[in-house]
Amino acid sequence: ELMTHPDIQVVSVQSEAGYGKSYLALACALYLVLERKSHAKIYVIKPMIEIGQKLGYLPGKLEEKMEPYTRYIADLLAKLHRLRPANKLFVDSDVYPPQFNSRAFEILPLNYIRGMNIENAVVIIDEMQNMSRSECRTLLSRMGEGVKCLCLGDIRQVDNPYLSPENNGLNWVVKKFKGSRIYSHIVLKGEKSRGPITDLVITTGL
């Protein structure tokens, strides 16, 4: 309800891995764009931080370079599409990996945001814990009229070597936006997460 509330423009969502931050955000975005029609487009924006060994240069167009980092988004959208058709988002919904209709849905790397003016859209910022305070300021200052911004992150999974669980973009947003009438914060918890192995990781503190 907070993520679809018309008077709340910014919602931050914090949880450990596997509690459905991205899935919930995409579901709310589809509802706002396809059913309520209060917004015209969905953007997913994320920092491109590699885990472990570096893959090096990736050939191809922007979409092809990003595909290894954003495949989970395509998988979640396909799962939601099976529950309730979202044909407007795809050029061809039967093709995998999907080719998105850029007028309705777009995935962008953080690097491409400077200079943009985003309006009348649902903006999902994923892995905000891997963004610095200055990157968050640059990104959020691109938001114009009619934007719903969903900021997702897990402060226990900071992969950016220059940030920490205490000093990261998600924590800065919570700290600075707290008390605003257009902002809300959600923490997702529960006895079950993505699956029994993820549950074991969380309960044992691996």
Disulfide bonds with the S-S distance in Angstrom:
none
